[in-house]
Amino acid sequence: MSPLKDVTSVAPALLLSMPQLDDPNFRHTVVLLCQHSAEGAWGLVLNRPTGTPAVQAVKLDPPVKAANSLDLWVGGPVEPERGCILMGDDPQDEEAVEVCPGLYISGSASLLRRLMEDEQAPARTRLLMGYAGWGPGQLDEELRQSAWLISDIDLGLVFDVDATLMWEKAIRRLGADPGALHMSQGVH
């Protein structure tokens, strides 16, 4: 049997990059792993704010009438022009998909407009551009090499912890000291 057919999905989960992971796209990142199968995996980086208001970066036609403080976040290096809305409350949108209890993803343009035009940016809402993607077997190999730690999804961590503290806090929630972590050579 092919090793790819033996994939045991760990999604949905949080992936916490090990300190030695040398890819600059994933250094000290917390990734919401949304899908993981023999065909590959994808997720959203959760702790990369751009500091740019969504209204400055997202151009809708017709233009947004009013703007709020909804910011733009980097969801990953793949397809950075593609947007996704992550919400900690049911957006009441038919295109929204529940990733895990209480966590929703949508690519709906009408939902985006509604969120951007709300007088106040909704709590527990992120607009992410791009995503993290892995080809068949790639994430499984990285997991074997201990490039990632796996954690349960905690909505408080995802939405309520400052992005600059999220990675360290997530590692410490597992009972580990971020400074003492080292990647293994994996199983050969």
C-alpha positions in Angstrom: 0.0 0.0 0.0 1.3 3.5 -0.9 2.3 5.6 2.1 0.1 8.4 0.7 -3.0 6.2 1.2 -2.0 5.8 4.8 -2.4 9.5 5.6 -4.1 10.1 8.9 -5.6 13.6 8.8 -4.7 15.9 11.7 -7.0 18.6 10.4 -8.6 20.6 11.8 -5.8 21.6 14.1 -3.3 24.3 14.8 0.2 23.8 13.5 2.9 25.5 15.5 6.2 25.9 13.6 9.3 24.7 15.4 11.9 27.4 16.0 14.4 25.8 13.6 12.0 25.8 10.6 14.0 28.0 8.2 11.3 29.0 5.7 10.7 32.7 6.4 7.0 32.3 5.5 6.6 30.1 8.5 9.0 31.3 11.1 7.2 31.4 14.5 3.8 30.8 12.8 0.5 29.4 14.0 -1.3 27.8 11.1 -5.0 26.8 11.2 -4.8 23.5 9.3 -8.1 23.3 7.5 -7.6 20.2 5.3 -5.1 17.3 5.3 -5.4 14.3 3.0 -3.4 12.1 0.6 -3.8 14.8 -2.0 -2.1 17.5 0.2 -3.0 20.0 2.9 -3.9 23.6 3.2 -4.3 26.1 6.1 -4.2 29.7 7.1 -1.4 31.5 8.9 -3.0 33.2 11.8 -0.3 35.5 13.2 0.8 37.7 10.3 -1.0 41.1 10.4 -0.1 43.5 7.7 -1.2 46.6 9.6 -3.1 47.6 6.4 -6.8 48.4 6.7 -8.9 46.1 4.4 -10.5 49.1 2.8 -7.1 50.3 1.5 -6.2 46.9 0.0 -9.5 45.5 -1.1 -11.3 47.2 -4.0 -14.9 46.3 -4.5 -17.1 47.4 -7.3 -19.1 49.5 -6.4 -16.7 50.9 -3.8 -17.3 50.4 -0.1 -19.5 53.2 1.2 -18.0 53.4 4.7 -15.1 51.8 6.3 -14.2 50.3 9.6 -11.1 49.0 11.3 -11.1 45.5 9.7 -7.4 44.8 8.9 -5.7 42.6 6.3 -3.7 39.6 7.4 -1.3 37.3 5.5 -2.8 33.9 5.3 0.1 32.3 3.6 2.4 32.5 0.6 0.2 30.7 -1.9 -2.1 32.8 -4.1 -1.6 36.0 -2.1 -4.3 37.7 -4.3 -7.0 35.3 -3.0 -8.9 36.4 0.1 -10.7 34.4 2.8 -12.7 35.5 5.8 -12.2 33.7 9.1 -14.9 34.2 11.7 -15.4 33.0 15.3 -19.1 33.5 15.0 -21.6 32.1 12.5 -21.7 34.7 9.7 -25.1 33.6 8.6 -23.8 33.2 5.0 -24.6 30.3 2.8 -21.0 30.2 1.4 -19.5 29.9 4.9 -18.0 26.5 6.0 -17.6 25.5 9.6 -14.0 24.3 10.0 -14.5 23.2 13.6 -17.2 24.1 16.2 -17.5 27.9 16.2 -14.9 28.6 13.5 -16.1 29.6 10.0 -14.4 30.3 6.7 -15.9 32.1 3.7 -14.9 33.6 0.4 -18.2 35.4 -0.1 -17.9 38.8 -1.7 -21.3 39.8 -0.3 -20.2 38.8 3.2 -16.9 40.8 2.7 -18.8 43.9 1.7 -21.2 43.5 4.7 -18.2 43.1 7.1 -16.3 46.1 5.6 -19.3 48.4 5.7 -20.4 47.5 9.2 -19.9 50.6 11.4 -17.5 48.6 13.6 -15.4 45.7 12.5 -16.9 42.5 13.9 -15.1 40.9 16.8 -13.3 37.6 16.0 -13.1 38.4 12.3 -10.0 38.2 10.1 -9.6 38.9 6.4 -6.6 36.8 5.2 -4.9 37.0 1.9 -3.3 33.8 0.6 -3.0 30.5 2.2 -0.4 27.8 3.2 -0.4 24.8 1.0 1.4 21.4 0.9 1.6 18.9 -1.9 0.9 15.2 -1.6 2.9 13.8 1.3 4.7 17.1 2.0 3.1 18.0 5.3 3.4 14.3 6.4 7.1 14.5 5.8 7.5 17.8 7.7 5.6 16.2 10.6 7.9 13.2 10.6 10.8 15.6 10.7 9.2 17.4 13.7 9.0 20.7 11.8 5.6 21.3 13.4 3.8 20.8 16.7 0.1 20.0 16.6 -2.3 21.6 18.9 -6.1 21.7 19.4 -7.9 24.8 18.1 -8.6 27.4 20.8 -10.8 30.3 19.6 -9.4 32.5 22.4 -5.9 31.9 21.1 -6.9 32.5 17.5 -8.8 35.7 18.0 -8.0 37.2 21.4 -4.2 36.8 21.8 -2.0 39.5 20.2 -0.4 38.2 17.0 3.2 38.9 18.3 2.5 36.7 21.3 0.4 33.9 19.7 3.2 31.5 18.7 4.9 31.6 22.1 1.6 31.3 24.0 0.5 28.4 21.8 3.8 26.5 22.5 3.5 27.2 26.2 -0.1 25.9 26.2 1.4 22.6 25.2 3.6 22.7 28.3 6.8 23.4 26.3 9.5 26.1 26.6 9.9 27.7 23.1 13.6 28.2 23.7 14.2 24.5 24.5 12.5 23.1 21.3 14.6 21.4 18.7 13.7 19.5 15.5 14.6 15.9 15.3 16.1 14.3 12.3 12.9 12.3 11.8 12.5 8.6 11.1 14.3 7.2 8.1 
